[in-house]
Amino acid sequence: MGGNDESRSIRILEEAHTKHPYGRDILFVLANFNKAMGNMPTATMYANKQAAMDPRYGSADQIMQKLSSP
């Protein structure tokens, strides 16, 4: 994916998150995309939201460790 494709994908996912704020998969993918792009504060924010929704997924740190490396 090129830079524009990644930005477009994130915008689409952010729109989906706005419509479905409790979508765990959307949060996970947003965290993953942002981590892959080096945007760690935003990735951590989405991981925190996911962890707050359902502690069974672990802490934000554990979620971040599950994400693919950049």
C-alpha positions as CSV (number, residue, x, y, z in Angstrom):
1,M,0.0,0.0,0.0
2,G,1.2,3.5,-0.7
3,G,0.9,6.4,1.7
4,N,-2.3,7.7,0.2
5,D,-3.9,4.2,0.3
6,E,-3.1,3.9,3.9
7,S,-4.4,7.3,4.8
8,R,-7.6,6.6,2.9
9,S,-8.0,3.2,4.6
10,I,-7.6,4.9,8.0
11,R,-10.2,7.6,7.2
12,I,-12.6,4.8,6.2
13,L,-12.0,2.9,9.4
14,E,-12.3,6.1,11.5
15,E,-15.7,6.7,9.8
16,A,-16.7,3.1,10.6
17,H,-15.6,3.7,14.2
18,T,-17.7,6.8,14.4
19,K,-20.7,4.8,13.3
20,H,-19.8,1.7,15.4
21,P,-17.9,2.9,18.4
22,Y,-18.0,-0.5,20.1
23,G,-16.6,-2.4,17.1
24,R,-13.7,-4.2,18.6
25,D,-12.4,-5.4,15.3
26,I,-12.4,-1.8,14.0
27,L,-10.5,-0.6,17.0
28,F,-7.9,-3.4,16.6
29,V,-7.4,-2.6,12.9
30,L,-7.1,1.1,13.6
31,A,-4.5,0.4,16.3
32,N,-2.7,-1.9,14.0
33,F,-2.6,0.5,11.0
34,N,-1.5,3.4,13.2
35,K,1.3,1.3,14.8
36,A,2.5,0.2,11.4
37,M,2.6,3.8,10.2
38,G,4.6,4.8,13.3
39,N,1.8,6.7,14.9
40,M,2.2,5.2,18.4
41,P,0.1,7.7,20.4
42,T,-3.0,7.1,18.2
43,A,-2.4,3.3,18.1
44,T,-2.2,3.3,21.9
45,M,-5.4,5.4,22.1
46,Y,-7.3,2.8,20.1
47,A,-5.8,0.0,22.1
48,N,-6.9,1.7,25.3
49,K,-10.4,2.1,24.0
50,Q,-10.5,-1.6,23.2
51,A,-9.1,-2.6,26.6
52,A,-11.6,-0.4,28.4
53,M,-14.5,-2.0,26.5
54,D,-13.6,-5.5,27.4
55,P,-10.8,-6.3,29.9
56,R,-10.8,-9.9,28.6
57,Y,-8.7,-8.7,25.7
58,G,-6.0,-7.6,28.1
59,S,-4.5,-4.3,28.9
60,A,-3.6,-1.7,26.2
61,D,0.0,-2.9,26.5
62,Q,-1.0,-6.5,25.8
63,I,-3.1,-5.4,22.8
64,M,-0.2,-3.4,21.4
65,Q,2.1,-6.4,21.7
66,K,-0.4,-8.5,19.7
67,L,-0.3,-6.0,16.8
68,S,2.0,-6.6,13.9
69,S,5.4,-4.9,14.0
70,P,6.0,-1.9,11.7
